[in-house]
Amino acid sequence: MWLFLVAVIVLLLAIIVVRGGEYLALYGRNDIERFGAVVGLFRNFDRLFRTRFGPIEILGSCHPDVIQQVLSNVDCLEKPFFYRFTGLENGLLSAKHQLWKKQRKTLNSSFNLKILYSFIPIFESCCRKMIEDLNELAAAGPTVNIMNCASKCTLEMVFGTTIGIDVTNQSNEKEILGYVERLFNLVSRRMLTLHLYFDWVYRFTKDYREDRKLRTICIEKANELIDEQKKRISSRKDCNRNCCDELGSESHYRKPRIFIEQLLEESNEEEEKFSVEEIYHNAYTIILAGNDTSALSVAHSCLFLAMYPHIQDKVYAELRNVYPCEDSPITPDNLKQLEYMEMFIKETLRLCPVVPNIARQAVNDVWIDGKRVPKGSIFVVSFYALHRRKDIWGPDAYQFDPENFHPDRTKGRHPYGYLPFSGGPRNCIGWRYAMISIKVMLIYLLRTFKLSTDLRQTDLRYRFDLTLKLAFEHLVRLERR
């Protein structure tokens, strides 16, 4: 019976779409075709346009002026209803704008550079394990799926810096990593599948049952870890910090300030700034977002390095100049010296922004691009299309060129012409974390291996997803330096 009802709903939605005029035709297409259809829609319109996704009307744009008006408008800070499918509606990613505003103000200090630089030893420890894994894989076969190793490394990083545990020492390490990744995939599928927007339909699906199971496991694990951290903080307050600090007398910026500890310290008995649920939701928001951002960026970077040997040589030459020995220490100061590597990473994020599209909702009537937009309207902006606009990036906008970020070329560029981590007040709070972790991973990879591939940039195909995923594996050849 319920299958019949779902079929009826899908048919009605199709009728609504067709009668609505312009529509986003995704039904019956594979993931690659759906991605192309979405990108094509944004390319066909220069400024603000209207379309429909089923019964949902959407206002879209990839023009920097329009994007700036939307993302910087205080009445467009709300996330649309489908962000609640993450189940993390009390965290920064999906929270209602009033809750988000309170949390963001409190948490901004948790992502200052002193704290982020204190994570470098954790990043290095995870990278050394990644290199060990890659050595074994490189010896076993001609090519390696670099995404698998990058994802494992970034999850270890994010667990270590968010919850304060080394998942490689957990007996169920692979299960923990798999649970987080699988849960994110289920959320992505629901957000991109129209008939699953209805809760009563979703409850009849296999995805829903798996979703509930995975969330129960993750919540139980999170509560267990939160309780452990509460006990540690309580015992720390009862003794002299100089005696009990496990890190000794190192300068403040070198003491890793684990994210969940900061949340717990902000929420004490006298003034509870974060509920237990908010702590859990924010911790797992950082885990989900932090892993996907860094892992995909490193995997895409490796492909571009392999496809363009002359660029790889230039990045490596700078690397050898800053780190002449394989065991040269990584410090905040010498990370800043990697200017060409930073240009390379930025160009990777230009052509492969981790999140190709984002959405916002108007909480009041607003004026956007000279048009009155009513309260409740949903905006979708495409960073993927924005980063390929020839009026911003020139006639070779589709070509990979790190020189796009040479200081001489960046002068006068539209401030909203490049948004790898979104823009406006509700941008990605962890963008500095991502850049530091990506740099450290690339340092270890390039100090150890020379990368190559037979792929060309024109071979790259992407599939329709919340994050920018390739339609095939990130396969590269690794040669020991």
For each residue, the residues with C-beta under 8 A, 3 or more apart:
1: 4 5
2: 5 6 201 204
3: 6 7
4: 1 7 8
5: 1 2 8 9 201
6: 2 3 9 10 195 201 204
7: 3 4 10 11
8: 4 5 11 12
9: 5 6 12 13 195 198 201
10: 6 7 13 14 27 194 195
11: 7 8 14 15
12: 8 9 15 16
13: 9 10 16 17 54 55 194 195
14: 10 11 17 18 27
15: 11 12 18 19
16: 12 13 19 20 52 54 55
17: 13 14 20 23 24 25 52 53 54 55
18: 14 15 23
19: 15 16
20: 16 17 23 52 57
21: 52
22: 49 50 51 52
23: 17 18 20 51 52 53
24: 17 37 38 41 51 52 53 58
25: 17 29 37
26: 29 34 37 38 53 464
27: 10 14
28:
29: 25 26 33 34 37
30: 33 34
31: 34 35 463 464 465 471
32: 35 36 461 462 463 464 471
33: 29 30 36 37
34: 26 29 30 31 37 38 463 464
35: 31 32 38 39 462 463 464 465
36: 32 33 39 40
37: 24 25 26 29 33 34 40 41
38: 24 26 34 35 41 42 357 382 464
39: 35 36 42 43 382 384 385
40: 36 37 43 44
41: 24 37 38 44 45 49 51 60
42: 38 39 45 60 61 62 382 384 385
43: 39 40 62 385
44: 40 41 49
45: 41 42 48 49 60 61
46: 63
47: 61 63 65 66 369
48: 45 59 60 61 63 66 368 369 371
49: 22 41 44 45 59 60 61
50: 22 57 58 59 60
51: 22 23 24 41 57 58 60
52: 16 17 20 21 22 23 24 55 56 57 58
53: 17 23 24 26 56 58 194
54: 13 16 17 194
55: 13 16 17 52
56: 52 53 378
57: 20 50 51 52 377 378
58: 24 50 51 52 53 378 379 380
59: 48 49 50 368 373 377 378 379 380
60: 41 42 45 48 49 50 51 379 380 381 382
61: 42 45 47 48 49 66 67 70 369 379 381 382
62: 42 43 67 381 382 383 385 386 389
63: 46 47 48 66 67 369 386 389
64: 67 68 386 389 392 414 415 416 417
65: 47 68 69 369 414 416
66: 47 48 61 63 69 70 368 369 381
67: 61 62 63 64 70 71 381 386 416 419 423
68: 64 65 71 72 414 415 416 423 424
69: 65 66 72 73 368 369
70: 61 66 67 73 76 360 368 379 381 424
71: 67 68 76 360 381 416 419 422 423 424 426 427
72: 68 69 423 424 425
73: 69 70 76 77 362 366 368 424
74: 77 425
75: 362 363 364 366
76: 70 71 73 360 361 362 363 366 379
77: 73 74 97 100 101 360 363 424 425 426
78: 96 97 360 361 362 363
79: 83 93 94 95 96 97 359 360 361
80: 83 359 360 361 378
81: 84
82: 85 190 191 197 359
83: 79 80 86 89 93 94 191 359
84: 81 87 89 94
85: 82 187 190 191
86: 83 89 93 94 187 285 288
87: 84 187 211 215
88: 91 93 94 281 284 285 288
89: 83 84 86 94 95 96 281
90: 95 99 275 277 278 281 282
91: 88 94 95 103 278 281 282 284 285
92: 95 100 103 104 107 282 285 429
93: 79 83 86 88 285 288 289
94: 79 83 84 86 88 89 91 285
95: 79 89 90 91 92 99 100 103 281
96: 78 79 89 99 100
97: 77 78 79 100 101 363 426
98: 101 102
99: 90 95 96 102 103
100: 77 92 95 96 97 103 104 426
101: 77 97 98 104 105
102: 98 99 105 106
103: 91 92 95 99 100 106 107 274 278 282
104: 92 100 101 107 108 425 426 429
105: 101 102 108
106: 102 103 109 266 273 274
107: 92 103 104 110 111 262 263 282 429
108: 104 105 111 112 429
109: 106 112
110: 107 115 257 259 262 263
111: 107 108 115 116 429 430 432 433
112: 108 109 115 116
113: 116 117 332 432
114: 117 118 252 253
115: 110 111 112 118 119 253 257
116: 111 112 113 119 432 433 436
117: 113 114 120 253 254 332 436
118: 114 115 121 253 254 255 256 257
119: 115 116 122 123 157 160 161 256 433 436 437
120: 117 123 124 330 331 332 436 440
121: 118 124 125 254 256
122: 119 125 126 157 160 161 256
123: 119 120 126 127 157 436 437 440 441
124: 120 121 127 128 330 440 444
125: 121 122 128 129 160
126: 122 123 129 130 153 154 156 157 160
127: 123 124 130 131 153 440 441 443 444
128: 124 125 131 132 444
129: 125 126 132 133 153 156 168
130: 126 127 133 134 149 150 152 153 441 444 445
131: 127 128 134 135 444 445 448
132: 128 129 135 136
133: 129 130 136 137 149 152
134: 130 131 137 138 144 149 445 448 449 478
135: 131 132 138 139 448 480
136: 132 133 139 140
137: 133 134 140 141 144 149 478
138: 134 135 141 144 449 478 480
139: 135 136
140: 136 137
141: 137 138 144
142: 477
143: 475 476 477
144: 134 137 138 141 149 475 476 477 478
145: 148 149 473 474 475
146: 149 150 298 299 302 303 474 475 476
147: 150 151 295 296 299 473 474
148: 145 151 152
149: 130 133 134 137 144 145 146 152 153
150: 130 146 147 153 154 294 295 296 298 299 302 441
151: 147 148 154 155 177 181 291 295 299
152: 130 133 148 149 155 156 177
153: 126 127 129 130 149 150 156 157 295 441
154: 126 150 151 157 158 290 291 294 295 298 437 441
155: 151 152 158 159 167 177 180 181 287 291 295
156: 126 129 152 153 159 160 166 167 168
157: 119 122 123 126 153 154 160 161 290 294 437
158: 154 155 161 162 286 287 290 291 294
159: 155 156 162 163 165 166 167 176 287
160: 119 122 125 126 156 157 163 164 165 166 167
161: 119 122 157 158 164 256 258 259 433
162: 158 159 258 259 260 283 286 287 290
163: 159 160 222 225 229 258 259 260 283 287
164: 160 161 225 229 258 260 261
165: 159 160 169 170 225
166: 156 159 160 169 170
167: 155 156 159 160 170 173 176 177
168: 129 156 173
169: 165 166 173
170: 165 166 167 173 176
171:
172: 175 176
173: 167 168 169 170 176 177
174: 177 178
175: 172 178 179
176: 159 167 170 172 173 179 180 221
177: 151 152 155 167 173 174 180 181
178: 174 175 181 182
179: 175 176 182 183 214 217 218
180: 155 176 177 183 184 218 284 287 288 291
181: 151 155 177 178 184 185 291
182: 178 179 185 186 210 214
183: 179 180 186 187 211 214 215 218 288
184: 180 181 187 188 288 292
185: 181 182 188 189
186: 182 183 189 190 207 210 211 214
187: 85 86 87 183 184 190 191 211 466
188: 184 185 191 192 465 466 467
189: 185 186 192 193 196 207
190: 82 85 186 187 193 196 197 202 207
191: 82 83 85 187 188 466
192: 188 189 464 465 466
193: 189 190 196 197
194: 10 13 53 54 197
195: 6 9 10 13 198 201
196: 189 190 193 201 202 205 207
197: 82 190 193 194 201 202
198: 9 195 201 202
199: 202 203
200: 203 204
201: 2 5 6 9 195 196 197 198 204 205
202: 190 196 197 198 199 205 207 208
203: 199 200 208
204: 2 6 200 201 208
205: 196 201 202 208 209
206: 209 210
207: 186 189 190 196 202 210 211
208: 202 203 204 205 211 212
209: 205 206 212 213
210: 182 186 206 207 213 214
211: 87 183 186 187 207 208 214 215
212: 208 209 215 216
213: 209 210 216 217
214: 179 182 183 186 210 211 217 218
215: 87 183 211 212 218 219
216: 212 213 219 220
217: 179 213 214 220 221
218: 179 180 183 214 215 221 222 284
219: 215 216 222 223 280
220: 216 217 223 224
221: 176 217 218 224 225
222: 163 218 219 225 226 280 283 284
223: 219 220 226 227 276 280
224: 220 221 227 228
225: 163 164 165 221 222 228 229 260
226: 222 223 229 230 260 264 276 279 280 283
227: 223 224 230 231
228: 224 225 231 232
229: 163 164 225 226 232 233 258 260 261 264
230: 226 227 233 234 264
231: 227 228 234 235
232: 228 229 235 236 261
233: 229 230 236 237 261 264 265
234: 230 231 237 238
235: 231 232 238 239 244
236: 232 233 239 241 244
237: 233 234
238: 234 235
239: 235 236 243 244
240: 243 244
241: 236 244 245
242: 245 249
243: 239 240
244: 235 236 239 240 241
245: 241 242 248 249 255
246:
247: 250 254 255 256
248: 245
249: 242 245
250: 247 254 255
251: 254 255
252: 114 255
253: 114 115 117 118 332
254: 117 118 121 247 250 251
255: 118 245 247 250 251 252
256: 118 119 121 122 161 247
257: 110 115 118 261 262
258: 161 162 163 164 229 261 262
259: 110 161 162 163 262 263 282 283 286
260: 162 163 164 225 226 229 263 264 279 283
261: 164 229 232 233 257 258 264 265
262: 107 110 257 258 259 265 266
263: 107 110 259 260 266 267 274 278 279 282 283
264: 226 229 230 233 260 261 267 279
265: 233 261 262 268
266: 106 262 263 273 274
267: 263 264 271 272 273 274 275 279
268: 265 271 272
269: 272
270:
271: 267 268
272: 267 268 269 275
273: 106 266 267
274: 103 106 263 266 267 278 279 282
275: 90 267 272 278 279
276: 223 226 279 280
277: 90 280 281
278: 90 91 103 263 274 275 281 282
279: 226 260 263 264 267 274 275 276 282 283
280: 219 222 223 226 276 277 283 284
281: 88 89 90 91 95 277 278 284 285
282: 90 91 92 103 107 259 263 274 278 279 285 286
283: 162 163 222 226 259 260 263 279 280 286 287
284: 88 91 180 218 222 280 281 287 288
285: 86 88 91 92 93 94 281 282 288 289
286: 158 162 259 282 283 289 290 430
287: 155 158 159 162 163 180 283 284 290 291
288: 86 88 93 180 183 184 284 285 291 292
289: 93 285 286 292 293 428 430
290: 154 157 158 162 286 287 293 294 430 433 434 437
291: 151 154 155 158 180 181 287 288 294 295
292: 184 288 289 295 296 354 467
293: 289 290 296 297 354 428 430 434
294: 150 154 157 158 290 291 297 298 434 437 438 441
295: 147 150 151 153 154 155 291 292 298 299
296: 147 150 292 293 299 300 352 354 467 468 469
297: 293 294 300 301 345 348 349 352 354 434 438
298: 146 150 154 294 295 301 302 438 441 442 445
299: 146 147 150 151 295 296 302 303 474
300: 296 297 303 304 348 352 468 474
301: 297 298 304 305 344 345 348 438 442
302: 146 150 298 299 305 306 445 451 474 476
303: 146 299 300 306 307 453 455 460 474 476
304: 300 301 307 308 311 344 347 348 400 457
305: 301 302 308 311 312 315 344 446 451
306: 302 303 309 312 451 452 453 455 476 477
307: 303 304 400 453 455 456 457
308: 304 305 311 312 400
309: 306 312 313 452
310: 313 314
311: 304 305 308 314 315 344 400 402
312: 305 306 308 309 315 316 446 450 451
313: 309 310 316 317
314: 310 311 317 318 340
315: 305 311 312 318 319 340 341 344 442 446
316: 312 313 319 320 446 450
317: 313 314 320 321
318: 314 315 321 322 338 339 340 341
319: 315 316 322 323 338 341 443 446 447
320: 316 317 323 324
321: 317 318 324
322: 318 319 328 334 337 338
323: 319 320 326 328 330 334 443 447
324: 320 321 328
325: 328
326: 323 447 448
327:
328: 322 323 324 325 334
329: 334
330: 120 124 323 334 335 440 443
331: 120 334 335
332: 113 117 120 253 335 336
333: 336 337
334: 322 323 328 329 330 331 337 338
335: 330 331 332 338 436 439 440
336: 332 333
337: 322 333 334
338: 318 319 322 334 335 341 342 439 443
339: 318 342 343
340: 314 315 318 343 344 402
341: 315 318 319 338 344 345 439 442
342: 338 339 345 346 405 435 439
343: 339 340 346 347 402 403 404 405 406
344: 301 304 305 311 315 340 341 347 348 402
345: 297 301 341 342 348 349 435 438 439 442
346: 342 343 349 350 402 404 405 418 420
347: 304 343 344 350 351 400 401 402 404 405
348: 297 300 301 304 344 345 351 352
349: 297 345 346 352 353 354 420
350: 346 347 353 387 393 404 418 420
351: 347 348 387 388 398 400
352: 296 297 300 348 349 468
353: 349 350 356 383 384 387 419 420 468
354: 292 293 296 297 349 420 467 468
355: 358 383 422 466 467 468
356: 353 382 383 384 462 467 468
357: 38 380 381 382 383 384
358: 355 380 381 383 422
359: 79 80 82 83 378 379 380 381
360: 70 71 76 77 78 79 80 378 379 381 426
361: 76 78 79 80 376 377 378 379
362: 73 75 76 78 365 366 373 374 375 376 377 379
363: 75 76 77 78 97 375
364: 75 375
365: 362 372 373 374 375
366: 73 75 76 362 372 373 377
367: 370 371 372 373
368: 48 59 66 69 70 73 371 373 379
369: 47 48 61 63 65 66 69
370: 367
371: 48 367 368
372: 365 366 367
373: 59 362 365 366 367 368 377
374: 362 365 377
375: 362 363 364 365
376: 361 362
377: 57 59 361 362 366 373 374
378: 56 57 58 59 80 359 360 361
379: 58 59 60 61 70 76 359 360 361 362 368
380: 58 59 60 357 358 359
381: 60 61 62 66 67 70 71 357 358 359 360 386
382: 38 39 42 60 61 62 356 357 385 386
383: 62 353 355 356 357 358 386 387 419 420 422
384: 39 42 353 356 357 387 388 468
385: 39 42 43 62 382 388 389
386: 62 63 64 67 381 382 383 389 392 417 418 419
387: 350 351 353 383 384 393 397 418 420
388: 351 384 385 393 397 398
389: 62 63 64 385 386 392 393 397 417
390: 393 394 395 397
391:
392: 64 386 389 397 413 414 417 418
393: 350 387 388 389 390 396 397 404 417
394: 390 397
395: 390
396: 393 399 401
397: 387 388 389 390 392 393 394
398: 351 388
399: 396 457
400: 304 307 308 311 347 351 457
401: 347 396 404
402: 311 340 343 344 346 347 405 406
403: 343 406 409
404: 343 346 347 350 393 401 409
405: 342 343 346 347 402 409 410
406: 343 402 403 409 410
407: 410 411
408: 411
409: 403 404 405 406 413
410: 405 406 407 413
411: 407 408
412:
413: 392 409 410 417 418
414: 64 65 68 392 417
415: 64 68 423
416: 64 65 67 68 71 419 423
417: 64 386 389 392 393 413 414
418: 346 350 386 387 392 413
419: 67 71 353 383 386 416 422 423 427
420: 346 349 350 353 354 383 387 431
421: 427 428 431 434
422: 71 355 358 383 419 426 427 428
423: 67 68 71 72 415 416 419 427
424: 68 70 71 72 73 77 427
425: 72 74 77 104
426: 71 77 97 100 104 360 422
427: 71 419 421 422 423 424 431
428: 289 293 421 422 431 434
429: 92 104 107 108 111
430: 111 286 289 290 293 433 434
431: 420 421 427 428 434 435
432: 111 113 116 435 436
433: 111 116 119 161 290 430 436 437
434: 290 293 294 297 421 428 430 431 437 438
435: 342 345 431 432 438 439
436: 116 117 119 120 123 335 432 433 439 440
437: 119 123 154 157 290 294 433 434 440 441
438: 294 297 298 301 345 434 435 441 442
439: 335 338 341 342 345 435 436 442 443
440: 120 123 124 127 330 335 436 437 443 444
441: 123 127 130 150 153 154 294 298 437 438 444 445
442: 298 301 315 341 345 438 439 445 446
443: 127 319 323 330 338 439 440 446 447
444: 124 127 128 130 131 440 441 447 448
445: 130 131 134 298 302 441 442 448 449 451
446: 305 312 315 316 319 442 443 449 451
447: 319 323 326 443 444 481
448: 131 134 135 326 444 445 480 481
449: 134 138 445 446 478 479 480 481
450: 312 316 478 479 480 481
451: 302 305 306 312 445 446 476 477 478 479
452: 306 309 476 477 479
453: 303 306 307 475 476 477
454:
455: 303 306 307 459 460 475
456: 307 459
457: 304 307 399 400 460
458:
459: 455 456
460: 303 455 457 470
461: 32 470 471 472
462: 32 35 356 468 469 470 471
463: 31 32 34 35 469 470 471
464: 26 31 32 34 35 38 192
465: 31 35 188 192 468 469
466: 187 188 191 192 355
467: 188 292 296 354 355 356
468: 296 300 352 353 354 355 356 384 462 465
469: 296 462 463 465
470: 460 461 462 463 473 474
471: 31 32 461 462 463
472: 461 475
473: 145 147 470
474: 145 146 147 299 300 302 303 470
475: 143 144 145 146 453 455 472
476: 143 144 146 302 303 306 451 452 453
477: 142 143 144 306 451 452 453
478: 134 137 138 144 449 450 451
479: 449 450 451 452
480: 135 138 448 449 450
481: 447 448 449 450
